[in-house]
Amino acid sequence: MPKRLSPPAVASLDATDRAIVAALADDARIATSELARQIGLSAPATADRVRRLEAQGVIAAFTVELDPRALGYTLQAIVRVKPLPGQLHLVEELLRRIPEFVECDKVTGDDCFICRLYLRTIEHLDDILSKVTERAETSTAIVKSTPVPRRLPPLVEDDHAHR
């Protein structure tokens, strides 16, 4: 399911909720007892808070982060994709089916999609792009480093205080 930046309802997070979210972002496998110790609540109260954050959609999933290099993916690329006229929906479906496209956002502007790929070699990149270029123009950049890795957005106390 595509992710959206605007949830159906904006959850109100107090300082304890923000501390829970930050701790889980650092280590999603943290034991409830350790999390409770860190935030100063009992383990049952902490577990209730976590369940409430899940029910509100604040916590969408607990997941694992892999190092693609350990799996043989030594190359990372960002590909901008501009479907040819009449090909938008076909290109979107094609991108979903190619597993090397690990992330893809539909964007405004000249290109319709900005995608991240993990690859083994430049030849691997060529093979993947050949599946797309029949239906879209592409522009590729090889990632040299990631100075800002994926992270949480700021966990603000009150949305109105920062306007």
N, C-alpha and C positions, 0 to 999 in steps of 0.2 A: 504494500500500500504506500503511495507517495506520502512523504512527510510534508506537513504544512507548518508555517511559522506562527500562524494564529490559531490557538486552540479554541474550542467552543466556548470555554469560560476561563477567565484568568484566575488562577489560584492565588490566594493571599498567603504568603509565607512569613511566618514569624522567625525570630532569630534561631530558635531551635530547629525549625524546618530547614532553614538555610544551612545550619551546621550539619544536619543529617545529609542533605543533598551533597554538600561539599565533601564530606567524609566518604560517602558512597562513590562519588566521582573519582576520588583518589584510590579507593579499594572497594570494589563492589562485593568482594568476598569477605569483608570484615564480619566477624562474629557479632551477633546482636549484643552480647554481653560487653564486648569491647567498645562497640559504638555507644552503648548506654553509658559506659564509664567516661568516654570522651565528652559526651554532651551533658552529663550530669542528671540523667533520668534513670529510672529502673528499666530492666530489660523488657518487661511486659509493656510499659508505657512507650518505650522506643519502638518495639515491634508494632504497636498500634499506630504510631506516627508514620512508620514506613508504609504500612498497609493503606493508611489514609492518603498518603502522597501517591501511591500507586492508583488508588481508586479515583483520585482527582486528575490523573493523567500527567502529573508532574514527573513521576518516575515511569517511563514508558517500558523499560526493559533493563534487566541485568545481563551484561554481555561480556564477552571475552575480546581482548584486543590482541591480534596476532602481529608478529613481525614478518611481513611478506618476504624479507630477505632470507629468513630461516626456511622458507618454503621454496626458495630458488627464484623468487621474483626480484631481480637485481635492478630493474628499471621501472621508474614511475613516470607517467606522462599525464598531462592535462590536454584534453582534446576539446576544441570548440567545434560544434557540429551545426551546420546550417542546411536543413533539408531542402532539396530541390522542390519547385512548385508542385503541390498536390501530394507530397510525400511525408508530411509531418507525422501523421499517425503511424504510418508504416515504419518510419525511422525510430520513433519512440518505442514501438514494440520490438524492433530489431535490437536496439540498445539494451532492452531488458533481457533479451535472450542470450547475449554474449557475456559470459561470466567474468571476463577480464575487465569489463566496465563495472567497477566496484561501487561507484557513486556517480550520479548524474543529476544535475539540476536543470529544470526548464527555466530559462531566463528571458528577460526583455533585451532588446537591442538587435544588432545585426544577426547574431547567432541565436539559435533557439535552445541549445543545450550546451552546458559546460560539464565535462565528464572527467573522472579520474580513472586511470587504468594502472594495473600492475602487470608487468611483463618480464619475460626471461631475457629477451634479446631485442635488438633493433629489427631483426627479421620477424620476430614474433609480432612486433608493432605493425610492420607492413602487412602481415597476414590478417591481423584484426581489422586494420583500416580498409583493406580491400573488400571486406564484407559490407562496409558502410558507404564507400565512395560511389557506388552505383546509384545511390539514392540521396546523397548529401555531399556538400563540400565540407572539408575538415581543415582545421588549423591545429597543429600539434606543438606543444612545448614539453621538453624533457625537464623533469624536476631535478634540480641540483641538490637542494636541501629543503628542510621544513623548519624555518626559524620560529614559526608560531604553529605548534601542533594543535590538533583538535582540542577544544576546551569548552567549558561551560560559558554561557553568556553571564554577565554580571547578575548576581542574585541580590536584587534590590529590595529594601524593606517596604517601600511604598512607592508605587508608580508615580503618584502625583507629586512627590517631593523632588523629583528630578526633571521637571518640565521647565 
